[in-house]
């Protein structure tokens, strides 16, 4: 058998709990608001700092990549020019081979 409280005692307990809850809300409301605002500002500032750090890392990486491209540009251009020249020479030889048997015959 479960023991139950009478309605009068239950009401006293509920009233006391409500009173304690109100007191806690009153005493913590000012502190909670201050810490809540402080936490929001801290979160906002940390977001700015993290974003600026990531941006500087990305900028450094982009700068490094562009420097590497500038450094290797002459090599790439020379390689492309050599490939074009070799392709033109191959086409010229091919045309000469095609035309030479026709002139001999």
Buried (B, 14 or more C-beta within 10 A) or exposed (E): EEEEEEEEEEEEEEEEEEEEEEEEEEEEEEEEEEEEEEEEEEEEEEEEEEEEEEEEEEEEEEEEEEEEEEEEEEEEEEEEEEEEEEEEEEEEEEEEEEEEEEEEE
